[in-house]
Amino acid sequence: AIRDLIRGGQVGKVLSMRVHHAVHLPPHLQGWRINDASAGGGVIPDITVHDADTVRFLLGEEPVAVVAMAAASGLGEGVEDSVMSVWSMPSGAQIMAHESFTHRHAGTGIEVHGTEGSIFASGVMTQRPMGGIRLVTAAGAEPVPYAPHDLYDYGVARFVDAVAGKGGPAADG
């Protein structure tokens, strides 16, 4: 739904985005994510990569420059558990991203700010189909309906279709 709004021109030219996926990693998921870099542990390989795919999917372009600062702020044992980054896109859009395993109440979301409007999507950076999307323009604020779906079912179905020559995957490298 967010990509459709962007492509449909409802926000005009995209100037910036904010992606935040700062949560508290529950104990049953901690393990290698907080203490084993060789297994892909750390918030960057575990969450930032998904946020990057989301930005690439929404904007249809690849970052040209990224700067970041990472920290171990409570859970990380030899790996980072929090990171903030700023990216420059070829279109000129700037992206600010924040991912963390240590923020109990920060939540998740995406904001897209353009010349004609903004999209505020809260609670949407989760594995479950939940959250809300709101479009704000000069005409006011309005909720954006969307069809919720399981991300894994969607991703696997798109992959299967791509292998069969019926379109592309949800995200690719």
C-alpha positions in Angstrom: 0.0 0.0 0.0 2.9 2.4 0.8 4.6 1.7 -2.5 1.4 2.2 -4.3 0.9 5.6 -2.7 4.5 6.6 -3.6 4.2 5.4 -7.2 0.8 7.0 -7.5 2.3 10.4 -6.7 0.2 11.0 -3.6 3.2 12.3 -1.7 4.9 14.0 -4.7 8.6 13.7 -5.0 10.0 11.7 -2.0 12.4 13.9 0.0 13.1 11.7 3.0 12.1 8.5 4.8 12.4 7.4 8.4 12.5 3.7 9.2 12.6 2.6 12.8 12.7 -1.0 14.0 13.9 -0.5 17.6 12.4 -3.2 19.7 13.3 -5.4 22.7 14.5 -8.7 21.4 12.6 -11.3 23.4 14.7 -13.9 25.4 13.6 -16.8 23.2 15.2 -15.0 20.1 18.4 -13.7 21.7 21.0 -16.6 21.6 23.2 -16.2 18.5 21.6 -12.8 17.6 23.3 -11.1 20.6 26.6 -13.1 20.9 27.7 -14.8 17.7 28.9 -12.6 14.8 30.0 -15.6 12.8 26.4 -16.9 12.8 25.1 -13.5 11.6 24.5 -12.1 15.0 24.1 -8.3 15.6 21.3 -6.0 14.8 22.8 -5.0 11.4 22.8 -8.4 9.7 19.6 -9.4 11.5 17.3 -6.4 11.1 19.0 -3.6 9.1 19.2 -5.8 6.0 15.4 -6.1 6.1 14.9 -2.4 6.5 17.2 -1.8 3.6 15.2 -4.2 1.5 12.0 -2.4 2.5 13.4 1.0 1.5 14.7 -0.4 -1.8 11.3 -2.0 -2.5 9.4 1.2 -1.7 11.6 3.6 -3.6 12.9 1.3 -6.4 16.4 2.5 -6.1 19.7 1.6 -4.3 21.5 3.7 -1.8 24.6 5.5 -3.1 26.1 6.4 0.3 25.5 5.2 3.9 27.0 6.4 7.2 26.2 4.6 10.4 27.1 4.4 14.1 26.6 1.2 16.0 26.7 0.4 19.7 26.4 -2.4 22.2 23.8 -0.8 24.6 22.8 -3.7 26.8 22.3 -7.0 25.1 25.2 -7.2 22.6 28.0 -9.6 23.7 30.7 -8.9 21.1 28.1 -7.7 18.5 26.2 -4.5 18.0 22.7 -4.4 19.4 21.8 -0.9 18.2 22.6 1.1 15.0 21.5 4.4 13.5 22.3 5.3 9.9 21.7 7.9 7.2 21.6 7.0 3.5 21.6 9.0 0.3 19.6 7.8 -2.6 20.1 8.6 -6.3 16.9 10.6 -6.4 18.2 12.8 -3.7 16.0 11.3 -1.0 17.6 10.9 2.4 16.9 7.9 4.6 17.3 7.8 8.4 17.2 4.3 9.9 17.2 3.1 13.5 17.4 -0.6 14.5 17.9 -2.0 18.0 17.4 -5.0 20.1 17.2 -3.0 23.4 14.3 -0.6 23.1 11.3 -2.0 24.9 8.8 0.7 24.0 10.0 2.5 20.8 8.0 0.4 18.3 8.4 0.1 14.6 7.4 2.2 11.6 8.0 3.9 8.3 7.6 7.6 7.5 7.7 8.8 3.9 7.9 12.6 3.4 7.4 14.2 0.0 6.7 17.5 -1.6 2.9 16.9 -1.5 2.3 14.8 1.5 3.6 12.3 4.1 2.8 8.7 4.9 2.9 7.5 8.5 3.0 3.8 9.0 3.2 2.6 12.6 3.6 -0.9 13.9 4.2 -2.2 10.4 7.8 -3.5 10.7 6.9 -6.8 12.2 6.5 -10.3 11.0 2.8 -10.3 11.7 0.3 -8.4 9.4 -0.6 -5.5 11.7 -0.1 -1.8 12.2 -1.7 1.2 10.6 -1.0 3.5 7.7 -2.1 7.2 7.4 -1.7 9.6 4.5 -1.4 13.3 5.3 -1.7 15.9 2.6 -3.1 19.5 2.3 -6.5 17.9 2.2 -6.0 16.4 5.7 -5.2 13.0 7.2 -6.8 9.8 6.0 -6.3 6.1 6.9 -5.0 3.9 4.2 -6.6 0.5 3.9 -4.4 -2.5 3.0 -4.8 -6.2 2.7 -2.9 -7.8 5.6 -0.9 -10.9 4.7 1.8 -13.1 6.2 5.2 -11.8 5.1 6.7 -15.3 4.8 3.8 -16.6 2.7 4.0 -13.6 0.5 7.8 -13.7 0.1 7.8 -17.5 -0.7 4.9 -17.1 -3.1 6.7 -14.3 -5.0 9.9 -16.4 -5.0 8.1 -19.5 -6.4 6.5 -17.3 -9.1 9.9 -15.8 -10.0 11.5 -19.2 -10.4 8.5 -20.2 -12.6 9.1 -17.0 -14.8 5.9 -15.3 -13.6 7.4 -12.1 -12.2 10.1 -11.1 -9.7 10.7 -11.9 -6.1 9.6 -9.5 -3.4 13.2 -8.3 -2.9 16.5 -9.3 -4.5 20.1 -8.4 -4.2 
